[in-house]
Amino acid sequence: MSVKSGPATQEIEDVGIAIREGRPLNPANNYRIQFANGDLEFKPCTVPDPIPLGRQILAAGGVKPKAGVSLFAVLASGDFEDVRLDEPFDLRGHGAERFIAFVTDRDYKATVNGAQIEWGKRIISGAVLYTLAKAGADEAVFLEVPGGTDRLIEPEDLIDLDEPGIEHFITAAKPRSQIEIIVNARPRLVDGPDVTFEQIVQLAFPGAPEANVVFSMTYRHAKSKPHQGELGIGGVVTVKKGTTFNVTRTVQS
C-alpha cells in the first residue's frame, strides 16, 4: 500500500507574493516579511513561524523590545494595526507583509483641507488621509509643495510626518493618468484606473465583433478585489501597472 506525501515544505515563503497572488501561504521553514524601523525604508527579514509573536517580528528586524517602542502592521487597506509584543499575529489571515516599529512618545501635526490634525504615529497612510479628507470618488489627496508641483498621494502610500515643517494635505480633482496593462501578452496603455470588459475586448481584437463571436476574459494582478478572476460583459475592474488580461475569441456555429 502506497502512502501519498503532502506538499513539500519550501525554505522561504514570501508573504507579499502570496498576498499579491491572492493565495494562502505555502508551508515553509521561514516567512519573508518587510520591516521598517522608524522610517519608510522597508527591508526584508524572515520569521520562522506563520503566526509570530510581535516581539519575534521586532527581533527579526533587529529591534530590541523596550519602553516606548510600538509595532504596527500595515494592512492592504493602508490602515495600521497594533501588534502587541506578546500576542500572536497570524500572517495567513491579515493580508499584511509590512511592519513598522517606532517610538510613540509624541504627536505629529498636519493639516487636511485647512483643518489641523494630530497623529500619534510618525507614519500616516494615504488611505487614512483619504478618510480624513472625506475625498469624493472623483477627488484625490495631494501634499502641497510650496513653489513646486503638489504631490499626488495614492491610498497605498505611506507618508513620513517627521519631515521639517508641517505637512499640508488638500483634495482636488483626480488627475487622469494612463496605466500600462498587459492584454494577450502585449503592453497597452489605458486611461485608468477603471476599465470595462468592452474596452479590453477592443484592445485584444480591434474592430466591430461579428455577431457569432463570443469573448471570454480572465485577469490577474488587479488593484481592485478580487485581484484575479473572470470578467464578463458589462464588468469593470480597477487596474494598476502590470494588470494582465487574457482574452479568448470563440466563433459559435
N, C-alpha and C positions, 0 to 999 in steps of 0.2 A: 504494500500500500504506500503510495507516494504522498508526501506532505508538501503542500504549497506554502512557500515562504512569503512573508509580507514584503512591502516595498522596502528597498534598501535605504538605510539611513545615510544621508549625504553629510559631508563635512560641515558646510556652511550654507544656511538658507538666508537669502536676502529678504528681509521683511518688506522693504519698499517695493521690490519687484513683484512680490506676491500680491501686495495691495493694488498695484497698477494693473496687474493681470486679472484681478478680481477672483483670486483663488485662495483656498486655505493654505496655511503654512505646511511645507513638507517636513517630515521628521528629519532632524539634523542634530549634529553634535554641538553646533553653535549657531546663533541667530544674529545676523548683522543689522544694526540699527545706526542712526545718525545722532551724534551728540554734540551739543554746543555748551561751552562754559562761559556764561555771562555775555555772549555776543551772538552773532549770526553766522559764525564760522563753523558750520557743521562738519564733523569728521566722522568717518566710520569707526565703529567699535563693535565688539561681539559680546553676547551674554550666552551662557551655556544652557539656559532654560527658557522655554517659550512663555513662562509665567514668572518672570524675575521679580524679586523684591525691589523697591525703589533704591535701597542702598546698594544693590548689586548693579543697577544701572549707573549710579554715581561712580562706583568703583571701576566699572568698565570704561567710563570716561575719564578716569584718572583724578576724580574728586573725592576727597575725604569728607564724610558727613560731619558737619559742625553747625553751631548755632547760627541762625540767620540764613542758611543755605536752603533753598527750596528747589524742588524738581517738578517740572511740568512736561506733560506730553502734548505735542502739537497735533491735534486731530485733523482729519482730512478736511473738515469744515473750516479750519483755521482757528477754531476755539482752543483754549488751553484747558487741560485737565490736570488738577493737582494730583501728583503721585506721592503718596505717603511712603516714608522710608521703610517701614516695617510691614507694609501690606503688599500683596502680590499685584502685579499689573499684567493682565493677560494680553500678550501681543497678538493672539489669534483672533480676538473679538473686537478690539478697539479701532482698528484701521489707522494705527499711528506708528510711524517709523522714526519721527524726530522728537528728541528730548532736549530740553534746555534747563540748565541749572544756573541760578543766580541768587545774589543776596537781595532780600526783600526788606531792607531797612529804611526805605524812603519812598515817597510818591513822586511820580513823573507828571509834569504838566504839559498839556497840549490844548489846542482849540479845534473844534469841529464846527464849521459854519459859524464861527464867531463866538461860540459858547465854550467856556473853559471846562476841561475835564481833568481829573486827577486819576492816574493809573498806577496801581501798586506794583507793577512789573516793568522792568526796563524795556521789554519787547511787547509790541502790540501787533495783532494780526490785521490784515486787510478786512477779513470777514467781520471782526469786531467794529472796525471803523465804519463799514457799510451799515451795520446795525445802528450805531450811534448817530450816524448822519441821516438815517432814515431815507437812504437813497432809493429813488424810484427805478422802475425797470429800464428806463432809458437814460439813467444817470450813472455817473462813475465818480469815484472819490479821487481827488488829486492832492498831492503835497505841494503847497506853494513854494516856489523857488524864486526869491527876490532877484530881479534882474535877469532871470533865465526862464526856461520853459518848465512849467509846472509838471511834476512827475505823476504819471498815471499809476494809481495803486490798484492792483488786482486783489481779489478776495483771498487768494492763497499766499500773498506776500506777507513778509514779516518786517516790521519797521522798528529800528532802534531809536528809542526816545532819549537816549543819553548823548545825542549829538549836541553841540553848542547851541544855545538859544532854545526857544520854544517852537515846536513844530505846529504849523497851521495847516489844517486839512479843510478842503472845501468840496462841494459837489458841483458838477457841471454836466453838460450833455455828454453822453458816452460817445467817444470817437469811434468811427468806423475804421476797421483795420482788416487787411487781407491776411488770411491764415493759410499756410501751406498744408494741405492734406494729401493723402495718397489714395488714388482711385484706380483700381485694377493695375496696381504696381507702378503707376505713373503719378508724379507730383502735379498737383493742381492748386491754384490759388482761389479762395472763396472769400466773400465778404461775410465774416463771422459775426458773432460766434455760432449762430443757429443756421443750420442748413436743412433742407427738406429732401424727402425721398426723390421728388421730381427733379430737383437741382442735380443731385448726384447721378441720376439716370442720364441726364443731358451731358454731364461731363464724361460719363463712360461711353455713351452711344449717342453722339450729337445728331440732331435732326428729329423730325416727326416720326414717332414709332408706328410701325404697321399695326393694323387692327388685330392681327392674330399673334402678336408678340407679347409675352409676359416677362416681366423683370422680377428678379428676387435679389435681395441685398443683405449682406452682413457687415458689421462694423466692429472695430475694437479700438482701444486707447482713446475713447471719447472723454470729454470733460464732464458731461452730464452722467447721471447714474440711471440705469446700469452702464458701466464703462464699455461693455461689449454686448452684442446680441444681434437680433434681426430687426430690420426696419421695413415697414410696409407702406403701401400707398397712403399719402397724407401724413406720414410720420415725420417727426422733427427730432434732430439730435444736436446737442451743443458740442462743438468740436474744439480742438486745440491743435497746436502744431504736431503733426505726426499721426493724427487720427486716420485710420486706414479703413477703406471701404472695398468690398469685393462685390461686384455686380455681375450677375449672370443673365443671359438673354435666352429665352426659350420660345420656339415657334410652335404654336399649337396647330394641330391638323384639323 
